[in-house]
Amino acid sequence: MRVAVPREAAAGEGRVALVPETVARLHAGGFEIAVERGAGAAAGFPDEEYTEAGATLREARSVLDGAAVVVRVGRPTADEVAALAPGTVLIGFLAPLTDKEGIQRLQRQGVVAFAMESIPRISRAQSMDALSSQATVAGYKAVLIAADRVPKLFPMLMTAAGTIAPARVLVMGAGVAGLQAIATARRLGAVVSAFDVRPAVKEQVESLGAKFLELGVTGEETEGGYARELTPEQQAQQQAALEERVPDFDVVITTALVPGRTAPKLIPASAVANMRPGSCIVDLAAEAGGNCELTQPGNEIVREGVTIVGFTNLPSEMAYHASQLYSRNVFALLQHLAPGGELTLDFSDEITAGAAVVSGFPATQAPEEAPE
């Protein structure tokens, strides 16, 4: 069974869906791997390493030829979809909740599509959980960005010139990205506090050496581990409490994000105005509008002397290890979908059914809906 790895088309995307380490394991398991030339270059994986791992290098025009499975990081272009044969299995971050046009395009093509963000969050699928693996990278990178932007040292230093007080960091949201941000900031020596509406995560926060910030606002947790949306009254209470506490911190990292939903606004502009000049906010929810009212998705701005970073693809900035982790997630999913190197799509299985966003049966189109 041939697996194709095309080069990512999105601007600024440095990751690759399979790295040589995983290619070697798949090759040993009976898979044939075709990799587009240069697909891993931006992540630090040269073509020679793919060849040594057992892959065949191909040009862009032929990498999809004969492929039973195509693995990507991001969504395919319209031209790439048009080149897929009906029945081809496509795996990647496909944004099924926000890119309905893209999903409909795949359905019209008769592709069987599995979205990595739709992998069920169950114990049996932990090795396939790409949302968590990439959130780990994002949480780590967010702290490094903040440490670079603020004009302060993170650790307390006792020197002949006197003592330097440690930076104060607030992490909003104690999911995977938040917990990694807490751990990283603590390693750098900052005094860290964290807030989450889910009381159940308090123990995890404190186990990492951070203080759990009590704001008097609590919410329930969904089956997928996300916080349920607060009522308008709770949101107003939360904003008021954060407006009062946020100015106490040098760095604020926000991570409140549920896939497919607009990010909740946690930090109003008035709170930013009260922060000390030189402070920094790194908004990991920027791709969904941001947790800060002033965040500009994709940009870094300065307001009231406060740097607000709204980059939307932090894992790509650490493409080597982000690719390595993602590749292992893809490997685990391939092992599930094609045990022994042969596709066996059992849609009665919870993982297969949960991750599938297109079944492979072309949609019936009304004449005015038919593609041009």
C-alpha positions as CSV (number, residue, x, y, z in Angstrom):
1,M,0.0,0.0,0.0
2,R,1.4,3.3,-1.1
3,V,1.4,6.3,1.3
4,A,2.1,9.8,-0.3
5,V,3.7,12.7,1.6
6,P,3.3,15.9,-0.3
7,R,5.0,19.1,0.5
8,E,2.8,21.5,2.6
9,A,1.3,24.3,0.6
10,A,0.3,26.8,3.2
11,A,2.5,29.9,3.6
12,G,4.7,29.6,6.6
13,E,4.0,26.0,7.3
14,G,7.3,24.3,8.0
15,R,6.1,20.9,9.3
16,V,6.0,17.6,7.4
17,A,3.5,14.8,8.0
18,L,6.0,12.0,8.1
19,V,9.6,12.2,9.3
20,P,12.4,9.7,8.3
21,E,12.2,7.8,11.6
22,T,8.5,7.0,11.0
23,V,9.0,6.3,7.3
24,A,11.5,3.6,8.3
25,R,9.0,2.0,10.6
26,L,6.2,2.1,8.0
27,H,8.6,0.7,5.3
28,A,9.5,-2.2,7.6
29,G,5.8,-2.8,8.2
30,G,5.1,-3.3,4.5
31,F,4.1,0.2,3.4
32,E,5.5,1.9,0.3
33,I,6.2,5.6,1.0
34,A,6.4,8.3,-1.7
35,V,7.7,11.7,-0.5
36,E,7.7,14.9,-2.5
37,R,11.2,16.3,-2.9
38,G,11.9,18.9,-0.3
39,A,8.8,18.0,1.8
40,G,10.8,17.8,5.0
41,A,13.5,20.4,4.3
42,A,11.9,23.3,6.3
43,A,11.6,21.0,9.3
44,G,15.3,19.9,9.1
45,F,14.8,16.6,7.4
46,P,16.7,16.5,4.1
47,D,15.7,14.3,1.2
48,E,18.7,12.0,1.7
49,E,17.3,10.9,5.1
50,Y,14.0,9.9,3.5
51,T,15.9,7.8,0.9
52,E,17.9,6.1,3.6
53,A,14.7,5.3,5.5
54,G,13.2,3.5,2.4
55,A,11.1,6.2,0.8
56,T,10.9,7.0,-2.9
57,L,11.4,10.7,-3.7
58,R,9.0,12.2,-6.3
59,E,8.3,15.5,-7.9
60,A,5.1,17.4,-7.0
61,R,3.3,16.4,-10.2
62,S,3.7,12.6,-9.5
63,V,3.8,12.2,-5.8
64,L,0.1,11.4,-5.5
65,D,0.1,8.9,-8.4
66,G,-1.1,5.5,-7.2
67,A,-1.4,6.6,-3.6
68,A,-3.9,4.7,-1.4
69,V,-3.3,7.2,1.4
70,V,-2.2,10.8,1.4
71,V,-0.9,12.2,4.7
72,R,-0.5,16.0,5.3
73,V,-0.3,18.5,8.1
74,G,-2.7,21.1,6.8
75,R,-5.6,21.2,4.3
76,P,-5.0,20.3,0.7
77,T,-5.4,22.8,-2.1
78,A,-8.2,22.6,-4.6
79,D,-5.8,21.4,-7.2
80,E,-4.5,18.6,-5.0
81,V,-8.0,17.4,-4.2
82,A,-8.7,17.3,-7.9
83,A,-5.7,15.0,-8.3
84,L,-6.9,12.5,-5.8
85,A,-8.6,9.3,-7.1
86,P,-12.0,8.4,-5.6
87,G,-11.5,6.2,-2.6
88,T,-8.1,7.7,-1.6
89,V,-7.7,8.1,2.1
90,L,-6.6,11.6,3.2
91,I,-5.2,12.3,6.7
92,G,-4.5,15.8,8.1
93,F,-5.7,18.8,10.0
94,L,-8.8,19.4,7.8
95,A,-10.8,22.0,9.9
96,P,-14.1,20.1,9.5
97,L,-15.9,22.5,11.7
98,T,-14.8,25.7,10.0
99,D,-13.9,24.8,6.4
100,K,-17.2,23.4,5.1
101,E,-16.3,24.2,1.5
102,G,-13.1,22.2,1.8
103,I,-15.0,19.2,3.2
104,Q,-17.6,19.4,0.5
105,R,-14.9,19.5,-2.1
106,L,-13.4,16.3,-0.7
107,Q,-16.9,14.7,-0.6
108,R,-17.5,15.5,-4.2
109,Q,-14.2,13.9,-5.1
110,G,-15.1,10.7,-3.3
111,V,-12.2,10.9,-0.9
112,V,-12.2,9.1,2.5
113,A,-11.0,11.9,4.8
114,F,-9.8,11.6,8.4
115,A,-9.3,14.8,10.4
116,M,-6.6,14.6,13.0
117,E,-8.4,17.2,15.2
118,S,-11.4,14.8,15.2
119,I,-9.6,11.9,16.8
120,P,-11.7,10.9,19.9
121,R,-10.1,11.8,23.2
122,I,-10.2,8.3,24.6
123,S,-7.4,6.3,26.2
124,R,-7.2,3.9,23.2
125,A,-6.5,6.9,20.9
126,Q,-3.9,8.8,23.0
127,S,-1.1,7.9,20.7
128,M,-3.0,9.5,17.8
129,D,-3.9,12.7,19.6
130,A,-2.3,15.3,17.4
131,L,-4.1,18.2,19.0
132,S,-2.3,17.4,22.3
133,S,1.1,16.8,20.7
134,Q,1.0,20.1,18.8
135,A,-0.5,22.0,21.8
136,T,2.6,20.8,23.8
137,V,4.9,22.5,21.3
138,A,2.8,25.6,21.3
139,G,2.7,26.0,25.0
140,Y,6.5,25.6,25.2
141,K,7.1,28.1,22.4
142,A,4.7,30.7,23.9
143,V,6.8,31.0,27.0
144,L,10.0,31.4,24.9
145,I,8.4,34.2,22.9
146,A,7.3,35.9,26.1
147,A,10.7,35.6,27.7
148,D,12.2,37.2,24.6
149,R,9.7,40.1,24.5
150,V,9.6,41.2,28.1
151,P,12.5,43.4,29.3
152,K,13.0,41.3,32.4
153,L,14.8,38.2,33.4
154,F,12.5,35.2,34.3
155,P,14.5,33.8,37.3
156,M,15.4,35.5,40.6
157,L,19.1,36.3,40.6
158,M,21.2,37.2,43.6
159,T,24.2,39.2,42.4
160,A,26.8,41.5,43.8
161,A,24.7,44.3,42.3
162,G,21.7,43.2,44.3
163,T,18.8,40.8,43.9
164,I,16.7,40.6,40.8
165,A,13.0,39.7,41.4
166,P,11.6,36.9,39.3
167,A,9.1,37.6,36.5
168,R,5.5,36.9,37.3
169,V,3.6,34.8,34.7
170,L,-0.1,34.1,34.5
171,V,-1.3,31.1,32.3
172,M,-5.0,31.1,31.5
173,G,-6.3,27.7,30.7
174,A,-4.7,24.5,32.1
175,G,-5.1,22.2,29.2
176,V,-2.2,20.6,27.4
177,A,-0.8,23.9,26.1
178,G,-1.4,25.6,29.4
179,L,0.3,22.9,31.5
180,Q,3.3,22.9,29.2
181,A,3.5,26.7,29.4
182,I,3.4,26.4,33.2
183,A,6.2,23.8,33.3
184,T,8.4,25.8,30.9
185,A,7.9,29.1,32.7
186,R,8.8,27.4,36.0
187,R,11.9,25.9,34.5
188,L,13.0,29.4,33.5
189,G,12.5,30.5,37.1
190,A,9.4,32.6,36.9
191,V,6.8,32.8,39.6
192,V,3.8,31.2,37.9
193,S,0.0,31.4,38.5
194,A,-2.7,29.8,36.5
195,F,-6.4,30.1,36.1
196,D,-9.0,27.7,34.7
197,V,-12.7,27.5,35.2
198,R,-12.5,23.7,35.8
199,P,-11.7,23.1,39.5
200,A,-10.5,19.6,38.7
201,V,-7.3,20.9,37.1
202,K,-6.2,22.7,40.3
203,E,-4.2,19.7,41.5
204,Q,-2.3,19.5,38.1
205,V,-1.5,23.2,38.2
206,E,-0.1,22.9,41.8
207,S,1.8,19.8,41.0
208,L,3.9,21.8,38.5
209,G,4.7,24.4,41.1
210,A,2.3,27.1,40.1
211,K,-0.4,28.8,42.2
212,F,-4.0,28.2,41.2
213,L,-5.7,31.6,40.9
214,E,-9.1,31.6,42.5
215,L,-11.6,34.0,40.8
216,G,-14.9,32.6,42.0
217,V,-15.9,31.4,38.5
218,T,-16.2,27.7,37.9
219,G,-17.5,25.6,35.0
220,E,-18.0,22.0,34.0
221,E,-15.8,19.9,31.8
222,T,-16.9,18.2,28.5
223,E,-16.3,14.6,27.7
224,G,-13.4,15.7,25.5
225,G,-11.7,17.5,28.4
226,Y,-12.6,21.0,27.3
227,A,-14.3,23.6,29.5
228,R,-18.0,24.1,28.8
229,E,-19.0,27.6,27.7
230,L,-19.8,29.9,30.6
231,T,-23.1,31.8,30.8
232,P,-23.1,35.5,29.9
233,E,-23.2,36.3,33.6
234,Q,-20.3,34.1,34.4
235,Q,-18.3,35.5,31.5
236,A,-18.9,39.1,32.8
237,Q,-17.8,38.0,36.3
238,Q,-14.7,36.3,34.9
239,Q,-13.7,39.4,32.8
240,A,-14.2,41.7,35.8
241,A,-12.0,39.5,38.0
242,L,-9.3,39.1,35.4
243,E,-9.3,42.9,34.7
244,E,-8.4,43.4,38.4
245,R,-5.7,40.6,38.5
246,V,-4.0,40.7,35.1
247,P,-2.0,44.0,35.8
248,D,-0.1,42.1,38.6
249,F,1.7,40.0,36.0
250,D,4.6,40.7,33.6
251,V,3.5,37.9,31.2
252,V,0.1,36.5,30.4
253,I,-0.3,33.4,28.2
254,T,-3.9,32.5,27.1
255,T,-4.8,29.1,25.9
256,A,-8.7,29.0,26.1
257,L,-9.7,27.4,22.9
258,V,-12.2,24.7,21.8
259,P,-11.8,23.5,18.2
260,G,-14.5,24.9,15.9
261,R,-15.6,27.7,18.2
262,T,-14.8,31.4,18.6
263,A,-12.3,31.9,21.4
264,P,-13.8,33.4,24.6
265,K,-12.7,36.9,25.3
266,L,-10.9,36.8,28.7
267,I,-8.8,40.0,28.6
268,P,-10.6,43.2,27.8
269,A,-8.8,46.2,26.4
270,S,-9.2,48.0,29.8
271,A,-7.1,45.3,31.5
272,V,-4.4,45.7,28.9
273,A,-4.4,49.5,29.6
274,N,-3.7,48.8,33.2
275,M,-0.7,46.5,32.6
276,R,2.8,47.7,33.2
277,P,4.6,48.9,30.0
278,G,6.9,46.2,28.8
279,S,4.5,43.4,29.7
280,C,3.6,40.8,27.2
281,I,0.5,38.7,26.2
282,V,0.9,35.6,24.1
283,D,-2.5,34.6,22.8
284,L,-2.6,30.9,21.8
285,A,-6.2,31.2,20.8
286,A,-5.5,33.8,18.1
287,E,-6.5,31.4,15.3
288,A,-10.1,31.6,16.6
289,G,-10.1,35.3,17.2
290,G,-8.1,35.4,20.4
291,N,-8.7,35.5,24.2
292,C,-7.6,39.1,24.3
293,E,-9.9,41.8,22.9
294,L,-6.9,43.5,21.2
295,T,-5.3,40.4,19.6
296,Q,-4.8,40.6,15.9
297,P,-4.6,37.1,14.6
298,G,-1.3,36.5,12.8
299,N,0.3,39.6,14.0
300,E,2.4,41.0,16.9
301,I,1.3,44.5,18.1
302,V,2.0,46.9,20.9
303,R,-0.9,48.6,22.7
304,E,-0.5,50.8,25.8
305,G,3.2,49.7,25.9
306,V,2.1,46.0,26.1
307,T,3.2,43.5,23.4
308,I,0.4,41.3,22.2
309,V,1.5,38.3,20.2
310,G,-1.2,36.7,18.1
311,F,0.8,34.2,16.0
312,T,-1.5,31.4,14.6
313,N,0.9,28.5,14.0
314,L,3.5,28.3,16.8
315,P,4.1,24.5,16.3
316,S,5.5,25.3,12.8
317,E,8.1,27.6,14.5
318,M,9.5,24.4,16.1
319,A,9.0,22.3,13.0
320,Y,11.5,19.6,13.7
321,H,10.0,18.3,17.0
322,A,6.5,19.3,16.0
323,S,6.8,17.2,12.9
324,Q,8.4,14.3,14.9
325,L,5.4,14.2,17.3
326,Y,2.8,14.7,14.6
327,S,4.5,11.9,12.5
328,R,4.1,9.5,15.4
329,N,0.4,10.4,15.7
330,V,-0.1,9.7,12.0
331,F,1.9,6.5,12.3
332,A,-0.4,5.3,15.1
333,L,-3.5,6.2,13.1
334,L,-2.1,4.3,10.0
335,Q,-1.5,1.3,12.2
336,H,-5.1,1.5,13.3
337,L,-6.6,2.0,9.8
338,A,-4.2,-0.4,8.0
339,P,-2.9,-3.1,10.2
340,G,-0.3,-5.2,8.4
341,G,-0.1,-2.6,5.7
342,E,-3.6,-3.2,4.3
343,L,-6.5,-0.8,4.6
344,T,-9.3,-2.1,6.8
345,L,-11.8,0.7,7.4
346,D,-14.2,-0.4,10.1
347,F,-16.6,2.4,10.6
348,S,-18.2,0.7,13.6
349,D,-14.9,1.4,15.4
350,E,-15.1,4.5,17.6
351,I,-11.8,5.9,16.5
352,T,-12.4,5.3,12.8
353,A,-15.9,6.7,12.9
354,G,-15.0,9.6,15.1
355,A,-12.0,10.8,13.0
356,A,-13.8,10.3,9.6
357,V,-15.2,13.5,8.2
358,V,-15.9,12.3,4.7
359,S,-16.9,8.7,4.1
360,G,-15.8,8.4,0.5
361,F,-19.2,8.4,-1.1
362,P,-19.6,11.4,-3.5
363,A,-22.3,13.8,-2.4
364,T,-25.4,14.0,-4.6
365,Q,-25.3,17.5,-6.1
366,A,-28.1,19.7,-7.2
367,P,-27.4,21.2,-10.7
368,E,-26.7,24.6,-9.2
369,E,-24.4,23.1,-6.6
370,A,-22.2,21.1,-9.0
371,P,-18.6,22.1,-9.2
372,E,-17.5,24.2,-12.2
